[in-house]
């Protein structure tokens, strides 16, 4: 075999031997390099408004039918006349989690509402003697 034929044969053999490893390594690198996965924040209730809140009993503020886990943040807007107590009830009227007290201009994070648990309602109650219209925000 001539020297040039031997060189050509060696190049072909080396190419065949190296190519599968290069392709495999490239595929492995592509599989290992994935974009950073950031959880999707899905808002369940995004409501802002005014409601008359009683100081004698809990008043319904807003309702939502949740298909996902939810843990709403509720804000007792600045300028309101007093502290509010918030709670969540399910479609059966059962309290979900615990009631949270929220001072004027502050926010509280409610307990988690399980996914696909049906309609739930946010209720509020004003401090004694502080019934009236309140601006509330729910995220």
N, CA, C and O atoms as CSV, one atom per row, in Angstrom:
chain,resi,resn,atom,element,x,y,z
A,1,UNK,N,N,0.834,-1.162,0.000
A,1,UNK,CA,C,0.000,0.000,0.000
A,1,UNK,C,C,0.887,1.236,0.000
A,1,UNK,O,O,1.865,1.306,0.745
A,2,UNK,N,N,0.553,2.185,-0.817
A,2,UNK,CA,C,1.333,3.409,-0.899
A,2,UNK,C,C,1.142,4.223,0.370
A,2,UNK,O,O,0.162,4.062,1.098
A,3,UNK,N,N,2.079,5.075,0.608
A,3,UNK,CA,C,2.053,5.917,1.796
A,3,UNK,C,C,0.813,6.809,1.814
A,3,UNK,O,O,0.214,6.978,2.876
A,4,UNK,N,N,0.410,7.375,0.705
A,4,UNK,CA,C,-0.768,8.248,0.648
A,4,UNK,C,C,-2.042,7.444,0.910
A,4,UNK,O,O,-2.973,7.964,1.525
A,5,UNK,N,N,-2.106,6.199,0.461
A,5,UNK,CA,C,-3.271,5.353,0.708
A,5,UNK,C,C,-3.345,5.006,2.189
A,5,UNK,O,O,-4.434,4.954,2.761
A,6,UNK,N,N,-2.178,4.763,2.823
A,6,UNK,CA,C,-2.151,4.451,4.249
A,6,UNK,C,C,-2.628,5.653,5.066
A,6,UNK,O,O,-3.369,5.504,6.037
A,7,UNK,N,N,-2.201,6.820,4.664
A,7,UNK,CA,C,-2.605,8.041,5.369
A,7,UNK,C,C,-4.113,8.243,5.227
A,7,UNK,O,O,-4.797,8.570,6.196
A,8,UNK,N,N,-4.625,8.046,4.007
A,8,UNK,CA,C,-6.053,8.199,3.770
A,8,UNK,C,C,-6.838,7.168,4.595
A,8,UNK,O,O,-7.871,7.504,5.175
A,9,UNK,N,N,-6.368,5.943,4.651
A,9,UNK,CA,C,-7.027,4.887,5.433
A,9,UNK,C,C,-7.019,5.251,6.920
A,9,UNK,O,O,-8.018,5.052,7.611
A,10,UNK,N,N,-5.914,5.774,7.409
A,10,UNK,CA,C,-5.814,6.164,8.820
A,10,UNK,C,C,-6.779,7.318,9.130
A,10,UNK,O,O,-7.403,7.332,10.190
A,11,UNK,N,N,-6.901,8.271,8.222
A,11,UNK,CA,C,-7.814,9.411,8.421
A,11,UNK,C,C,-9.251,8.912,8.478
A,11,UNK,O,O,-10.027,9.338,9.333
A,12,UNK,N,N,-9.609,8.002,7.558
A,12,UNK,CA,C,-10.972,7.461,7.544
A,12,UNK,C,C,-11.249,6.682,8.820
A,12,UNK,O,O,-12.311,6.849,9.421
A,13,UNK,N,N,-10.314,5.831,9.247
A,13,UNK,CA,C,-10.495,5.039,10.469
A,13,UNK,C,C,-10.621,5.952,11.683
A,13,UNK,O,O,-11.482,5.744,12.537
A,14,UNK,N,N,-9.762,6.959,11.757
A,14,UNK,CA,C,-9.827,7.898,12.889
A,14,UNK,C,C,-11.131,8.679,12.872
A,14,UNK,O,O,-11.715,8.914,13.930
A,15,UNK,N,N,-11.596,9.081,11.716
A,15,UNK,CA,C,-12.851,9.829,11.602
A,15,UNK,C,C,-14.021,8.989,12.076
A,15,UNK,O,O,-14.879,9.465,12.819
A,16,UNK,N,N,-14.050,7.742,11.644
A,16,UNK,CA,C,-15.130,6.857,12.043
A,16,UNK,C,C,-15.082,6.604,13.548
A,16,UNK,O,O,-16.123,6.569,14.204
A,17,UNK,N,N,-13.888,6.428,14.095
A,17,UNK,CA,C,-13.749,6.129,15.518
A,17,UNK,C,C,-14.115,7.335,16.389
A,17,UNK,O,O,-14.704,7.169,17.457
A,18,UNK,N,N,-13.777,8.529,15.947
A,18,UNK,CA,C,-13.988,9.725,16.747
A,18,UNK,C,C,-15.401,10.291,16.577
A,18,UNK,O,O,-15.962,10.808,17.544
A,19,UNK,N,N,-15.981,10.213,15.407
A,19,UNK,CA,C,-17.269,10.824,15.114
A,19,UNK,C,C,-18.381,10.399,16.063
A,19,UNK,O,O,-19.078,11.273,16.578
A,20,UNK,N,N,-18.593,9.097,16.330
A,20,UNK,CA,C,-19.682,8.747,17.250
A,20,UNK,C,C,-19.494,9.346,18.641
A,20,UNK,O,O,-20.475,9.735,19.273
A,21,UNK,N,N,-18.266,9.428,19.128
A,21,UNK,CA,C,-18.033,10.000,20.449
A,21,UNK,C,C,-18.333,11.491,20.437
A,21,UNK,O,O,-18.902,12.020,21.392
A,22,UNK,N,N,-17.954,12.164,19.371
A,22,UNK,CA,C,-18.202,13.597,19.276
A,22,UNK,C,C,-19.700,13.867,19.237
A,22,UNK,O,O,-20.182,14.762,19.932
A,23,UNK,N,N,-20.445,13.108,18.435
A,23,UNK,CA,C,-21.886,13.285,18.343
A,23,UNK,C,C,-22.532,12.953,19.675
A,23,UNK,O,O,-23.418,13.677,20.129
A,24,UNK,N,N,-22.102,11.868,20.309
A,24,UNK,CA,C,-22.653,11.490,21.606
A,24,UNK,C,C,-22.358,12.556,22.644
A,24,UNK,O,O,-23.233,12.915,23.431
A,25,UNK,N,N,-21.131,13.066,22.653
A,25,UNK,CA,C,-20.777,14.110,23.610
A,25,UNK,C,C,-21.591,15.370,23.347
A,25,UNK,O,O,-22.028,16.035,24.286
A,26,UNK,N,N,-21.795,15.698,22.085
A,26,UNK,CA,C,-22.580,16.888,21.757
A,26,UNK,C,C,-24.023,16.709,22.216
A,26,UNK,O,O,-24.615,17.637,22.767
A,27,UNK,N,N,-24.592,15.529,21.996
A,27,UNK,CA,C,-25.954,15.275,22.441
A,27,UNK,C,C,-26.048,15.338,23.959
A,27,UNK,O,O,-27.006,15.888,24.502
A,28,UNK,N,N,-25.060,14.779,24.643
A,28,UNK,CA,C,-25.068,14.796,26.110
A,28,UNK,C,C,-24.998,16.227,26.616
A,28,UNK,O,O,-25.686,16.584,27.573
A,29,UNK,N,N,-24.154,17.064,25.967
A,29,UNK,CA,C,-24.060,18.457,26.381
A,29,UNK,C,C,-25.384,19.185,26.165
A,29,UNK,O,O,-25.798,19.985,27.004
A,30,UNK,N,N,-26.054,18.909,25.032
A,30,UNK,CA,C,-27.332,19.558,24.768
A,30,UNK,C,C,-28.378,19.140,25.791
A,30,UNK,O,O,-29.230,19.940,26.178
A,31,UNK,N,N,-28.313,17.891,26.227
A,31,UNK,CA,C,-29.283,17.428,27.209
A,31,UNK,C,C,-29.007,18.033,28.583
A,31,UNK,O,O,-29.942,18.283,29.344
A,32,UNK,N,N,-27.746,18.271,28.909
A,32,UNK,CA,C,-27.391,18.811,30.218
A,32,UNK,C,C,-27.565,20.309,30.304
A,32,UNK,O,O,-27.736,20.851,31.396
A,33,UNK,N,N,-27.526,20.983,29.180
A,33,UNK,CA,C,-27.678,22.441,29.182
A,33,UNK,C,C,-29.144,22.748,28.947
A,33,UNK,O,O,-29.638,22.673,27.822
A,34,UNK,N,N,-29.818,23.089,30.004
A,34,UNK,CA,C,-31.228,23.446,29.914
A,34,UNK,C,C,-31.409,24.828,30.514
A,34,UNK,O,O,-30.716,25.204,31.459
A,35,UNK,N,N,-32.341,25.573,29.961
A,35,UNK,CA,C,-32.574,26.897,30.551
A,35,UNK,C,C,-33.053,26.746,31.979
A,35,UNK,O,O,-33.707,25.767,32.337
A,36,UNK,N,N,-32.714,27.731,32.783
A,36,UNK,CA,C,-33.148,27.714,34.182
A,36,UNK,C,C,-34.673,27.735,34.225
A,36,UNK,O,O,-35.320,28.572,33.595
A,37,UNK,N,N,-35.220,26.805,34.973
A,37,UNK,CA,C,-36.665,26.725,35.060
A,37,UNK,C,C,-37.142,27.498,36.279
A,37,UNK,O,O,-36.780,27.200,37.417
A,38,UNK,N,N,-37.953,28.484,36.005
A,38,UNK,CA,C,-38.490,29.337,37.066
A,38,UNK,C,C,-39.958,29.002,37.218
A,38,UNK,O,O,-40.686,28.970,36.226
A,39,UNK,N,N,-40.417,28.748,38.449
A,39,UNK,CA,C,-41.835,28.435,38.621
A,39,UNK,C,C,-42.722,29.559,38.106
A,39,UNK,O,O,-42.421,30.741,38.276
A,40,UNK,N,N,-43.795,29.172,37.488
A,40,UNK,CA,C,-44.743,30.156,36.973
A,40,UNK,C,C,-45.620,30.628,38.119
A,40,UNK,O,O,-46.227,29.834,38.836
A,41,UNK,N,N,-45.667,31.932,38.268
A,41,UNK,CA,C,-46.526,32.482,39.321
A,41,UNK,C,C,-47.898,32.702,38.709
A,41,UNK,O,O,-48.068,33.529,37.814
A,42,UNK,N,N,-48.850,31.971,39.191
A,42,UNK,CA,C,-50.199,32.104,38.671
A,42,UNK,C,C,-51.064,32.767,39.723
A,42,UNK,O,O,-51.285,32.225,40.806
A,43,UNK,N,N,-51.537,33.921,39.390
A,43,UNK,CA,C,-52.391,34.628,40.329
A,43,UNK,C,C,-53.780,34.018,40.294
A,43,UNK,O,O,-54.339,33.789,39.222
A,44,UNK,N,N,-54.328,33.759,41.458
A,44,UNK,CA,C,-55.645,33.170,41.540
A,44,UNK,C,C,-56.693,34.256,41.692
A,44,UNK,O,O,-57.693,34.267,40.974
A,45,UNK,N,N,-56.466,35.165,42.619
A,45,UNK,CA,C,-57.387,36.288,42.821
A,45,UNK,C,C,-56.548,37.549,42.724
A,45,UNK,O,O,-55.521,37.668,43.391
A,46,UNK,N,N,-56.961,38.453,41.931
A,46,UNK,CA,C,-56.308,39.748,41.841
A,46,UNK,C,C,-57.440,40.767,41.862
A,46,UNK,O,O,-57.978,41.140,40.819
A,47,UNK,N,N,-57.788,41.205,43.051
A,47,UNK,CA,C,-58.943,42.080,43.226
A,47,UNK,C,C,-58.564,43.264,44.088
A,47,UNK,O,O,-57.816,43.139,45.057
A,48,UNK,N,N,-59.086,44.393,43.721
A,48,UNK,CA,C,-58.882,45.594,44.509
A,48,UNK,C,C,-60.192,46.367,44.476
A,48,UNK,O,O,-60.767,46.588,43.409
A,49,UNK,N,N,-60.654,46.771,45.633
A,49,UNK,CA,C,-61.903,47.513,45.656
A,49,UNK,C,C,-62.292,47.931,47.055
A,49,UNK,O,O,-61.519,47.811,48.006
A,50,UNK,N,N,-63.509,48.423,47.153
A,50,UNK,CA,C,-64.038,48.899,48.413
A,50,UNK,C,C,-65.222,48.029,48.810
A,50,UNK,O,O,-66.016,47.620,47.962
A,51,UNK,N,N,-65.334,47.749,50.102
A,51,UNK,CA,C,-66.450,46.944,50.603
A,51,UNK,C,C,-66.860,47.469,51.965
A,51,UNK,O,O,-66.032,47.946,52.742
A,52,UNK,N,N,-68.158,47.372,52.242
A,52,UNK,CA,C,-68.635,47.724,53.575
A,52,UNK,C,C,-68.351,46.530,54.475
A,52,UNK,O,O,-68.788,45.413,54.194
A,53,UNK,N,N,-67.613,46.771,55.566
A,53,UNK,CA,C,-67.216,45.711,56.490
A,53,UNK,C,C,-67.896,45.954,57.833
A,53,UNK,O,O,-67.769,47.023,58.429
A,54,UNK,N,N,-68.611,44.949,58.288
A,54,UNK,CA,C,-69.332,45.015,59.555
A,54,UNK,C,C,-68.375,44.755,60.725
A,54,UNK,O,O,-67.339,44.113,60.559
A,55,UNK,N,N,-68.733,45.257,61.895
A,55,UNK,CA,C,-67.957,44.931,63.093
A,55,UNK,C,C,-68.678,43.882,63.942
A,55,UNK,O,O,-68.167,43.461,64.980
A,56,UNK,N,N,-69.873,43.460,63.497
A,56,UNK,CA,C,-70.662,42.477,64.248
A,56,UNK,C,C,-70.421,41.045,63.769
A,56,UNK,O,O,-70.479,40.104,64.561
A,57,UNK,N,N,-70.153,40.885,62.479
A,57,UNK,CA,C,-69.920,39.543,61.922
A,57,UNK,C,C,-69.056,39.675,60.658
A,57,UNK,O,O,-68.854,40.771,60.136
A,58,UNK,N,N,-68.562,38.549,60.192
A,58,UNK,CA,C,-67.746,38.563,58.986
A,58,UNK,C,C,-68.600,38.893,57.766
A,58,UNK,O,O,-69.738,38.442,57.640
A,59,UNK,N,N,-68.018,39.693,56.870
A,59,UNK,CA,C,-68.669,40.126,55.643
A,59,UNK,C,C,-67.933,39.511,54.460
A,59,UNK,O,O,-66.702,39.502,54.435
A,60,UNK,N,N,-68.682,38.990,53.466
A,60,UNK,CA,C,-68.053,38.463,52.253
A,60,UNK,C,C,-67.445,39.618,51.465
A,60,UNK,O,O,-68.094,40.640,51.239
A,61,UNK,N,N,-66.193,39.442,51.051
A,61,UNK,CA,C,-65.511,40.472,50.271
A,61,UNK,C,C,-65.467,40.064,48.805
A,61,UNK,O,O,-65.906,40.827,47.944
A,62,UNK,N,N,-64.947,38.878,48.503
A,62,UNK,CA,C,-64.886,38.381,47.132
A,62,UNK,C,C,-64.716,36.867,47.162
A,62,UNK,O,O,-64.303,36.293,48.169
A,63,UNK,N,N,-65.041,36.235,46.041
A,63,UNK,CA,C,-64.924,34.774,45.932
A,63,UNK,C,C,-64.115,34.414,44.694
A,63,UNK,O,O,-63.986,35.202,43.756
A,64,UNK,N,N,-63.573,33.198,44.720
A,64,UNK,CA,C,-62.813,32.690,43.586
A,64,UNK,C,C,-62.973,31.181,43.521
A,64,UNK,O,O,-63.096,30.519,44.551
A,65,UNK,N,N,-62.972,30.642,42.320
A,65,UNK,CA,C,-63.006,29.200,42.134
A,65,UNK,C,C,-61.592,28.776,41.775
A,65,UNK,O,O,-61.134,29.022,40.660
A,66,UNK,N,N,-60.902,28.145,42.704
A,66,UNK,CA,C,-59.488,27.850,42.474
A,66,UNK,C,C,-59.274,26.490,41.838
A,66,UNK,O,O,-59.872,25.493,42.242
A,67,UNK,N,N,-58.398,26.470,40.820
A,67,UNK,CA,C,-57.977,25.221,40.189
A,67,UNK,C,C,-56.546,24.893,40.591
A,67,UNK,O,O,-56.045,23.815,40.269
A,68,UNK,N,N,-55.888,25.801,41.285
A,68,UNK,CA,C,-54.493,25.635,41.680
A,68,UNK,C,C,-54.366,25.935,43.178
A,68,UNK,O,O,-55.280,26.497,43.782
A,69,UNK,N,N,-53.238,25.559,43.768
A,69,UNK,CA,C,-52.977,25.979,45.149
A,69,UNK,C,C,-52.975,27.499,45.179
A,69,UNK,O,O,-52.524,28.143,44.232
A,70,UNK,N,N,-53.462,28.054,46.233
A,70,UNK,CA,C,-53.507,29.506,46.344
A,70,UNK,C,C,-53.186,29.900,47.777
A,70,UNK,O,O,-53.560,29.214,48.728
A,71,UNK,N,N,-52.502,30.995,47.908
A,71,UNK,CA,C,-52.197,31.568,49.223
A,71,UNK,C,C,-52.221,33.086,49.061
A,71,UNK,O,O,-51.174,33.727,48.973
A,72,UNK,N,N,-53.430,33.656,49.023
A,72,UNK,CA,C,-53.540,35.083,48.710
A,72,UNK,C,C,-52.957,35.993,49.785
A,72,UNK,O,O,-52.957,35.680,50.975
A,73,UNK,N,N,-52.462,37.128,49.314
A,73,UNK,CA,C,-51.995,38.185,50.211
A,73,UNK,C,C,-53.076,39.261,50.216
A,73,UNK,O,O,-53.515,39.719,49.161
A,74,UNK,N,N,-53.496,39.654,51.403
A,74,UNK,CA,C,-54.581,40.619,51.547
A,74,UNK,C,C,-54.032,41.880,52.210
A,74,UNK,O,O,-53.303,41.805,53.199
A,75,UNK,N,N,-54.390,43.041,51.652
A,75,UNK,CA,C,-53.911,44.324,52.169
A,75,UNK,C,C,-55.072,45.163,52.683
A,75,UNK,O,O,-56.072,45.362,51.993
A,76,UNK,N,N,-54.919,45.647,53.905
A,76,UNK,CA,C,-55.843,46.610,54.516
A,76,UNK,C,C,-55.245,47.979,54.181
A,76,UNK,O,O,-54.311,48.433,54.843
A,77,UNK,N,N,-55.783,48.624,53.162
A,77,UNK,CA,C,-55.180,49.833,52.605
A,77,UNK,C,C,-54.980,50.946,53.624
A,77,UNK,O,O,-55.736,51.086,54.585
A,78,UNK,N,N,-53.929,51.735,53.380
A,78,UNK,CA,C,-53.668,52.912,54.212
A,78,UNK,C,C,-54.857,53.860,54.083
A,78,UNK,O,O,-55.437,53.983,53.004
A,79,UNK,N,N,-55.213,54.513,55.148
A,79,UNK,CA,C,-56.351,55.430,55.131
A,79,UNK,C,C,-57.641,54.789,55.621
A,79,UNK,O,O,-58.627,55.489,55.853
A,80,UNK,N,N,-57.649,53.463,55.782
A,80,UNK,CA,C,-58.826,52.802,56.352
A,80,UNK,C,C,-58.934,53.168,57.829
A,80,UNK,O,O,-57.967,53.639,58.427
A,81,UNK,N,N,-60.114,52.951,58.418
A,81,UNK,CA,C,-60.343,53.433,59.785
A,81,UNK,C,C,-59.933,52.474,60.896
A,81,UNK,O,O,-60.016,52.833,62.071
A,82,UNK,N,N,-59.493,51.265,60.557
A,82,UNK,CA,C,-59.089,50.364,61.638
A,82,UNK,C,C,-58.593,49.016,61.161
A,82,UNK,O,O,-58.576,48.717,59.967
A,83,UNK,N,N,-58.191,48.212,62.129
A,83,UNK,CA,C,-57.703,46.858,61.873
A,83,UNK,C,C,-58.841,45.977,61.367
A,83,UNK,O,O,-59.986,46.099,61.804
A,84,UNK,N,N,-58.502,45.091,60.439
A,84,UNK,CA,C,-59.473,44.123,59.924
A,84,UNK,C,C,-59.006,42.709,60.241
A,84,UNK,O,O,-57.807,42.432,60.285
A,85,UNK,N,N,-59.963,41.824,60.461
A,85,UNK,CA,C,-59.669,40.398,60.569
A,85,UNK,C,C,-60.150,39.753,59.279
A,85,UNK,O,O,-61.275,39.993,58.841
A,86,UNK,N,N,-59.293,38.929,58.669
A,86,UNK,CA,C,-59.642,38.238,57.430
A,86,UNK,C,C,-59.683,36.744,57.680
A,86,UNK,O,O,-58.921,36.218,58.491
A,87,UNK,N,N,-60.577,36.061,56.978
A,87,UNK,CA,C,-60.602,34.605,56.995
A,87,UNK,C,C,-61.116,34.129,55.639
A,87,UNK,O,O,-61.695,34.895,54.868
A,88,UNK,N,N,-60.890,32.855,55.374
A,88,UNK,CA,C,-61.348,32.251,54.125
A,88,UNK,C,C,-62.294,31.113,54.482
A,88,UNK,O,O,-62.021,30.323,55.386
A,89,UNK,N,N,-63.406,31.041,53.762
A,89,UNK,CA,C,-64.340,29.925,53.926
A,89,UNK,C,C,-64.514,29.231,52.578
A,89,UNK,O,O,-64.460,29.871,51.527
A,90,UNK,N,N,-64.723,27.913,52.621
A,90,UNK,CA,C,-64.930,27.173,51.375
A,90,UNK,C,C,-66.406,27.210,50.991
A,90,UNK,O,O,-67.211,27.871,51.647
A,91,UNK,N,N,-66.752,26.496,49.924
A,91,UNK,CA,C,-68.124,26.528,49.417
A,91,UNK,C,C,-69.132,25.918,50.394
A,91,UNK,O,O,-70.336,26.131,50.255
A,92,UNK,N,N,-68.646,25.163,51.380
A,92,UNK,CA,C,-69.530,24.589,52.396
A,92,UNK,C,C,-69.687,25.523,53.598
A,92,UNK,O,O,-70.462,25.234,54.510
A,93,UNK,N,N,-68.959,26.636,53.600
A,93,UNK,CA,C,-68.996,27.567,54.720
A,93,UNK,C,C,-67.997,27.227,55.817
A,93,UNK,O,O,-68.002,27.848,56.880
A,94,UNK,N,N,-67.133,26.237,55.560
A,94,UNK,CA,C,-66.123,25.833,56.542
A,94,UNK,C,C,-64.915,26.756,56.439
A,94,UNK,O,O,-64.502,27.132,55.341
A,95,UNK,N,N,-64.357,27.114,57.574
A,95,UNK,CA,C,-63.195,28.002,57.606
A,95,UNK,C,C,-61.966,27.220,57.122
A,95,UNK,O,O,-61.703,26.105,57.572
A,96,UNK,N,N,-61.226,27.831,56.198
A,96,UNK,CA,C,-59.990,27.246,55.668
A,96,UNK,C,C,-58.823,27.974,56.322
A,96,UNK,O,O,-58.681,29.184,56.146
A,97,UNK,N,N,-57.995,27.271,57.065
A,97,UNK,CA,C,-56.874,27.911,57.752
A,97,UNK,C,C,-57.365,28.669,58.968
A,97,UNK,O,O,-58.339,28.282,59.613
A,98,UNK,N,N,-56.670,29.764,59.270
A,98,UNK,CA,C,-57.031,30.542,60.453
A,98,UNK,C,C,-57.290,31.997,60.071
A,98,UNK,O,O,-56.846,32.465,59.023
A,99,UNK,N,N,-58.003,32.692,60.925
A,99,UNK,CA,C,-58.262,34.118,60.718
A,99,UNK,C,C,-56.962,34.892,60.953
A,99,UNK,O,O,-56.161,34.530,61.815
A,100,UNK,N,N,-56.764,35.952,60.183
A,100,UNK,CA,C,-55.560,36.788,60.295
A,100,UNK,C,C,-55.977,38.229,60.574
A,100,UNK,O,O,-56.905,38.750,59.955
A,101,UNK,N,N,-55.287,38.857,61.504
A,101,UNK,CA,C,-55.525,40.253,61.834
A,101,UNK,C,C,-54.566,41.104,61.009
A,101,UNK,O,O,-53.397,40.758,60.839
A,102,UNK,N,N,-55.080,42.223,60.500
A,102,UNK,CA,C,-54.262,43.061,59.616
A,102,UNK,C,C,-54.476,44.538,59.961
A,102,UNK,O,O,-55.584,45.060,59.843
A,103,UNK,N,N,-53.411,45.190,60.383
A,103,UNK,CA,C,-53.462,46.611,60.736
A,103,UNK,C,C,-53.600,47.470,59.479
A,103,UNK,O,O,-53.331,47.012,58.369
A,104,UNK,N,N,-54.014,48.701,59.666
A,104,UNK,CA,C,-54.159,49.650,58.566
A,104,UNK,C,C,-52.818,49.818,57.849
A,104,UNK,O,O,-51.782,50.006,58.487
A,105,UNK,N,N,-52.851,49.747,56.518
A,105,UNK,CA,C,-51.639,49.917,55.714
A,105,UNK,C,C,-50.741,48.692,55.670
A,105,UNK,O,O,-49.623,48.763,55.160
A,106,UNK,N,N,-51.210,47.581,56.192
A,106,UNK,CA,C,-50.403,46.352,56.228
A,106,UNK,C,C,-51.029,45.262,55.367
A,106,UNK,O,O,-52.162,45.379,54.900
A,107,UNK,N,N,-50.254,44.196,55.172
A,107,UNK,CA,C,-50.716,43.034,54.419
A,107,UNK,C,C,-50.491,41.771,55.234
A,107,UNK,O,O,-49.590,41.708,56.070
A,108,UNK,N,N,-51.317,40.771,54.983
A,108,UNK,CA,C,-51.143,39.457,55.603
A,108,UNK,C,C,-51.237,38.397,54.511
A,108,UNK,O,O,-51.955,38.564,53.525
A,109,UNK,N,N,-50.510,37.317,54.702
A,109,UNK,CA,C,-50.555,36.179,53.800
A,109,UNK,C,C,-51.492,35.157,54.425
A,109,UNK,O,O,-51.263,34.700,55.544
A,110,UNK,N,N,-52.542,34.802,53.706
A,110,UNK,CA,C,-53.516,33.842,54.214
A,110,UNK,C,C,-52.946,32.428,54.106
A,110,UNK,O,O,-51.980,32.193,53.379
A,111,UNK,N,N,-53.552,31.491,54.837
A,111,UNK,CA,C,-53.132,30.091,54.764
A,111,UNK,C,C,-53.445,29.540,53.374
A,111,UNK,O,O,-54.299,30.066,52.660
A,112,UNK,N,N,-52.741,28.473,53.007
A,112,UNK,CA,C,-52.891,27.903,51.668
A,112,UNK,C,C,-54.256,27.258,51.479
A,112,UNK,O,O,-54.788,26.585,52.362
A,113,UNK,N,N,-54.795,27.492,50.294
A,113,UNK,CA,C,-56.057,26.888,49.886
A,113,UNK,C,C,-55.693,25.770,48.914
A,113,UNK,O,O,-55.040,26.032,47.904
A,114,UNK,N,N,-56.098,24.533,49.191
A,114,UNK,CA,C,-55.717,23.415,48.323
A,114,UNK,C,C,-56.277,23.554,46.907
A,114,UNK,O,O,-57.339,24.143,46.701
A,115,UNK,N,N,-55.548,23.005,45.937
A,115,UNK,CA,C,-55.985,23.080,44.548
A,115,UNK,C,C,-57.309,22.342,44.351
A,115,UNK,O,O,-57.627,21.388,45.061
A,116,UNK,N,N,-58.049,22.806,43.384
A,116,UNK,CA,C,-59.294,22.179,42.954
A,116,UNK,C,C,-60.254,21.909,44.120
A,116,UNK,O,O,-60.937,20.885,44.139
A,117,UNK,N,N,-60.303,22.816,45.075
A,117,UNK,CA,C,-61.171,22.624,46.237
A,117,UNK,C,C,-62.481,23.397,46.113
A,117,UNK,O,O,-63.231,23.515,47.082
A,118,UNK,N,N,-62.752,23.916,44.935
A,118,UNK,CA,C,-64.014,24.623,44.721
A,118,UNK,C,C,-63.919,26.101,45.046
A,118,UNK,O,O,-62.830,26.650,45.213
A,119,UNK,N,N,-65.054,26.721,45.131
A,119,UNK,CA,C,-65.114,28.157,45.382
A,119,UNK,C,C,-64.787,28.456,46.846
A,119,UNK,O,O,-65.274,27.792,47.761
A,120,UNK,N,N,-63.965,29.457,47.033
A,120,UNK,CA,C,-63.690,29.929,48.386
A,120,UNK,C,C,-63.960,31.428,48.435
A,120,UNK,O,O,-63.878,32.124,47.423
A,121,UNK,N,N,-64.283,31.908,49.630
A,121,UNK,CA,C,-64.654,33.310,49.808
A,121,UNK,C,C,-63.783,33.949,50.874
A,121,UNK,O,O,-63.592,33.391,51.954
A,122,UNK,N,N,-63.259,35.122,50.560
A,122,UNK,CA,C,-62.521,35.909,51.547
A,122,UNK,C,C,-63.548,36.739,52.305
A,122,UNK,O,O,-64.374,37.426,51.704
A,123,UNK,N,N,-63.488,36.666,53.624
A,123,UNK,CA,C,-64.378,37.438,54.479
A,123,UNK,C,C,-63.547,38.364,55.368
A,123,UNK,O,O,-62.391,38.079,55.681
A,124,UNK,N,N,-64.161,39.473,55.765
A,124,UNK,CA,C,-63.485,40.433,56.643
A,124,UNK,C,C,-64.427,40.874,57.747
A,124,UNK,O,O,-65.649,40.862,57.594
A,125,UNK,N,N,-63.827,41.262,58.861
A,125,UNK,CA,C,-64.588,41.794,59.997
A,125,UNK,C,C,-63.799,42.971,60.566
A,125,UNK,O,O,-62.589,42.875,60.772
A,126,UNK,N,N,-64.490,44.076,60.816
A,126,UNK,CA,C,-63.846,45.273,61.367
A,126,UNK,C,C,-63.756,45.166,62.890
A,126,UNK,O,O,-64.505,44.426,63.527
A,127,UNK,N,N,-62.828,45.919,63.445
A,127,UNK,CA,C,-62.711,46.000,64.911
A,127,UNK,C,C,-63.987,46.633,65.466
A,127,UNK,O,O,-64.669,47.381,64.766
A,128,UNK,N,N,-64.300,46.334,66.703
A,128,UNK,CA,C,-65.514,46.853,67.345
A,128,UNK,C,C,-65.580,48.383,67.221
A,128,UNK,O,O,-64.632,49.093,67.554
A,129,UNK,N,N,-66.720,48.859,66.737
A,129,UNK,CA,C,-66.923,50.296,66.574
A,129,UNK,C,C,-66.312,50.869,65.310
A,129,UNK,O,O,-66.379,52.081,65.105
A,130,UNK,N,N,-65.722,50.053,64.460
A,130,UNK,CA,C,-65.042,50.553,63.263
A,130,UNK,C,C,-65.685,50.081,61.963
A,130,UNK,O,O,-65.022,50.073,60.927
A,131,UNK,N,N,-66.954,49.689,61.989
A,131,UNK,CA,C,-67.653,49.266,60.764
A,131,UNK,C,C,-67.643,50.413,59.757
A,131,UNK,O,O,-67.689,51.582,60.141
A,132,UNK,N,N,-67.584,50.079,58.479
A,132,UNK,CA,C,-67.614,51.108,57.451
A,132,UNK,C,C,-67.039,50.587,56.148
A,132,UNK,O,O,-66.808,49.390,55.978
A,133,UNK,N,N,-66.813,51.524,55.230
A,133,UNK,CA,C,-66.230,51.181,53.928
A,133,UNK,C,C,-64.709,51.077,54.055
A,133,UNK,O,O,-64.058,51.957,54.618
A,134,UNK,N,N,-64.169,50.008,53.531
A,134,UNK,CA,C,-62.731,49.745,53.574
A,134,UNK,C,C,-62.220,49.435,52.166
A,134,UNK,O,O,-62.876,48.745,51.385
A,135,UNK,N,N,-61.044,49.960,51.868
A,135,UNK,CA,C,-60.376,49.612,50.626
A,135,UNK,C,C,-59.491,48.410,50.917
A,135,UNK,O,O,-58.697,48.417,51.858
A,136,UNK,N,N,-59.642,47.382,50.096
A,136,UNK,CA,C,-58.929,46.121,50.290
A,136,UNK,C,C,-58.315,45.693,48.966
A,136,UNK,O,O,-58.897,45.897,47.901
A,137,UNK,N,N,-57.152,45.109,49.048
A,137,UNK,CA,C,-56.472,44.598,47.854
A,137,UNK,C,C,-56.107,43.145,48.113
A,137,UNK,O,O,-55.616,42.802,49.189
A,138,UNK,N,N,-56.348,42.287,47.118
A,138,UNK,CA,C,-56.021,40.868,47.237
A,138,UNK,C,C,-55.166,40.467,46.052
A,138,UNK,O,O,-55.546,40.681,44.901
A,139,UNK,N,N,-54.007,39.883,46.333
A,139,UNK,CA,C,-53.117,39.348,45.288
A,139,UNK,C,C,-52.904,37.878,45.540
A,139,UNK,O,O,-52.189,37.219,44.785
